Amino acid sequence: MKLSELTAYELLGEQELKDIHSMGYILRHKKSGARITVISNDDENKVFYIGFRTPPEDSTGVPHIIEHTVLCGSDKYPVKDPFVELVKGSLNTFLNAITYPEKTIYPVASCNNADFQNLMSVYMDAVFHPNIYKHREIFEQEGWHYELEDEDAPVTINGVVYNEMKGAFSSPDDVLERLILNSLFPDTSYANESGGDPEHIPELTYEQYLNFHRKYYHPCNSYIYLYGDMDVAEKLRWMDEEYLGKYEQIELDSAIRMQKPFAAPVEIVKPYPVASGEPLTDNSYLSYNVVVGTVLDKKLYQAFDVLDYALLSAPGAPLKQALIDAGIGMDIGGGYDNSTLQPVFSVIAKNANQEQKEQFLQVIRETLQAQVADGIDQNALLAGINSSEFRFREADFGQFPKGLLYGIQCLDSWLFDDMQPFMHLEALDTYQFLKDQIGTGYYEELVKTYLLDNPHASVVITVPEQGLGAKRDAALEKKLAEYKAGLSREERKKLIADTKHLKQYQEEPSPKEDLEKIPRLTRADLKKETAPLLNREIETEGVSIVAHEMDTNGIDYLTYLFDVCDILPEDLPYLGILKAVLGYVDTDDHSYAALANEINMYTGGIGSSIGIYPNVKKQGEIGLYYEVRTKVLASRLPDAMRLIKEILLTSHLADEKRIYEILAQLKSRLQAGLSASGHSVAYTRALSYFSTAAYCQDATAGIACYRVIADYEEHFEEKKQQLMEKLSSLVKTIFTAERMLVSATCEESEIPAVTQASAALKNVLYVPDQPGKNRSMPSYPLAKKNEGFMDASQVQYVARAGNYAAHGFSYHGALRILKVILGYDYLWINVRVKGGAYGCMNGYMRNGDTYFVSYRDPNLSATNEIYDGIPAYLEKFDADEREMTGYIIGTISDMDTPMNPSAKGARSMTAYLQELDYETLSKERSQIIGAQPADIRALKPLIASVLSDGSLCVIGNEDVLTSEKQMFETLESLT
């Protein structure tokens, strides 16, 4: 059936989307006014979302709280948490909801037709008929509520969004990002925080919250998107009959307003909290920000992405280099953000000083003036265009379905023009236009117009303040104490009763008959076969290659792995430094800026990583590799190999100035990452007490690595010679022929060319001092430390770890099911729903390494006690066939995520390096599909053994950690 024959809809437009090999359709639902965009093609990974324009009127976070709460039950699916039920029992390839500054979207994706329909049904019912009107408890749990345990206890505030945003507002990067948006658009909804400011979230009343949903969650304010291989007419007919056809169009103004241009730039200075031990000097953030046209200017949308690369983001880019040379900031960031109606270009100096503001602005202005006068480097412009075009053509978005990313990009224009959802998906003609403009003065004119002569700008500075977090906590405590004092005896009794009632509500499971309303697949819907491993070993011309042959659309994905398993433990941090140095210093043939342009002109990128592969057959043994990766069109393979040789063999590692710049940048980025990814940092550190693999991870990219880098940065003058000599020695030690192994993901016809190119590389590598020397793992200084790392965050990341293999247990497929069960049942209910943490995770590796961790958690010892309760939970675990099947489907869904060629090759190579074979994977899959509740109960002693190790690491608020210092062997500042 043709879409034009659907009488409930008006077909407004259709066009061939040649660049993404699809057909595009624009429709409007006649009765309700709902907007629909369809991208039809043969992609089995189908995507749906429904989104709404949700401009916030204040910073109470109401759009964000509604995003959380509409997924807590609806008329048709009245269970408390249908989102969790879907995660546990769906074959989804994506399932989430996202709040942006001016829109909220609810996307799902699946390759299974029945599953896809189920997901659409649950999400459509959630947004239009949520249980939020029936159960105030949903608002209190996900948004905020007062808690009072008894007459003598203090009143506190809890809530998932409240705690999530306390974590977000603890990060200087996040604080700055919000201030920039607020500063440039003070008269629009962008002046408000859609996620919610923790200071203002408790101002939101239940009725205000409901009114926001009543106003904006109407079909006439909706944006519905369908992508992939499906019967579109059937989906649209279902939407009309079940939902859209039940609504009449109403008058609703949700338009996002344009900010009137400024007459002159504005300036904002705000403090952000740091821990008492953190320095105040070299810890401010300086930013200069300008508004760049509108997102509906198709050429400008892409042109400033190119200018971002050429002026700021590329290694050695003029703005970045000028600020570094002037000694302003350790890391220069910012760039072009085109996700808002009026895009923003920012230049940010991190770890700078407030007193440098005038110099910061002067350097920016003088550098841009010179670029306009002398002309922007044409190779940098070409590299920026080619890099962007390569990414567009490859459409590799990692774990995310490309249809989802296309759909989000549609909203960049569709949200502001009903007839322009596809504006930025047809980009190849724009890339050609941009190439044609090089050398014409086009880019220089853009710089002059938007970056130099543009008064719609802001200077935003965040400065560190010790004790600010404690001061805010004290102010909140005082405010809450006054609130409690102002309550009558009856009001206090009511608050105590309300606190108990909410906990009872949270503990009460959904009725079985409600759970059964959530549509679910069966075990019979699951593929019995595991995905094949594509590993073909080739030994030719003295080169060892593991080939993963498949259709790659003409792209070669190559990784050169150099075995470094014999590197001494004390040298591991230098591997972390080396991967940040190689490719970012001058070589014999190029400056590092010119080298970056060469890489981006001829390849899809060249980079380094440290690969750590625990052996599944030999307990405690790991594969440790320095990996050099590239992706390149097959026709450009010689260029990629030329550049790899140049980087490995002729990098200038004695350039003191450049080495210091990289160290300072690395320190700044690791420092930000330690807090932003506190959960993974904490569990890796906890594992590192006893795990060789985790020890190496921490030493090359975690806290141990950070400490070495920070020490070198602080004492660079006295230690620089030692560092440069170590890097030079490592290069000559690592990049030898006998250490090299090649992983090649490419088409079969490309293998001869890859083999020849790899042999040519091998023949020019360094000759080892002791050829043929037996390389063996050193012993690692593993020891339990149970550390607490204090920062200025308002929340905690609480990690427990252990190793079941050390206690004689072996891996079983049921452990993958346990990850789903705990993550969305026991831990979810106790740590997130009742405890108020934003997230909770658990993981089980085949080498025995196991962890439990919380994310943005207001608690510490309470969460640790919840971990200790897991064995008792497992002992009593039971599930009927429907529940068990749900857990199994959720597990298989995680295992069967569609993969692009690069991911398929990486999966196969990882299995090869771990000595993990297809038979083992097939056995584990059978264990999962056939699992029964008894298999989960049988894991109790395994988990008890892990917890008995007592390994604990926590990152979080210094006052909270200090108050519970008895939990730790050592307590110290994170940075």
Secondary structure, 3 states (H helix, E strand, C coil): CCHHHCCCEEEEEEEEEHHHCEEEEEEEECCCCCEEEEEECCCCCEEEEEEEECCCCCCCCHHHHHHHHCCCCECCCCCCCHHHHHHHHCCEEEECCEECCCEEEEEEEECCHHHHHHHHHHHHHHHHCEHHHCCHHHHHHHCCEEECCCCCCCCEEECHHHHHHHHHCCCHHHHHHHHHHHHHCCCCHHHCCCCCCCCCHHHCCHHHHHHHHHHHCCHHHEEEEEEECCCHHHHHHHHHHHCHHHCCCCCCCCCCCCCCCCCCCEEEEEEEEECCCCCCCCCEEEEEEEECCCCCCHHHHHHHHHHHHHHHHCCCCHHHHHHHHCCCCCEEEEEEECCCCCCEEEEEEEEECHHHHHHHHHHHHHHHHHHHHHCCCHHHHHHHHHHHHHHHHHCCCCCCCHHHHHHHHHHHHHCCCCCCCCCCCCCHHHHHHHHHCCCCCHHHHHHHHHHHCCCCEEEEEEEEEECHHHHHHHHHHHHHHHHHHCCCHHHHHHHHHHHHHHHHHHHCCCCHHHHCCCCCCCHHHCCCCCCCCCCEEEEECCEEEEEEECCCCCEEEEEEEEECCCCCHHHHHHHHHHHHHCCCCCCCCCCHHHHHHHHHHHCCCEEEEEEEEECCCCCCCEEEEEEEEEEEEHHHHHHHHHHHHHHHHHCCCCCHHHHHHHHHHHHHHHHHHHHHCHHHHHHHHHHCCCCHHHHHHHHHHCHHHHHHHHHHHHCHHHHHHHHHHHHHHHHHHHCEHHHEEEEEEECHHHHHHHHHHHHHHHCCCECCCCCCCCCCCCCCCCCCCCEEEEECCCCEEEEEEEECHHHCCCCCCHHHHHHHHHHHHHHHHHHHHHCCCCEEEEEECCCCEEEEEEECECCCHHHHHHHHCHHHHHHCCCCCHHHHHHHHHHHHHHHCCCCCHHHHHHHHHHHHHHCCCHHHHHHHHHHHHCCCHHHHHCCHHHHHHHHHCCEEEEEEEHHHHHHCHHHCCEEEECC
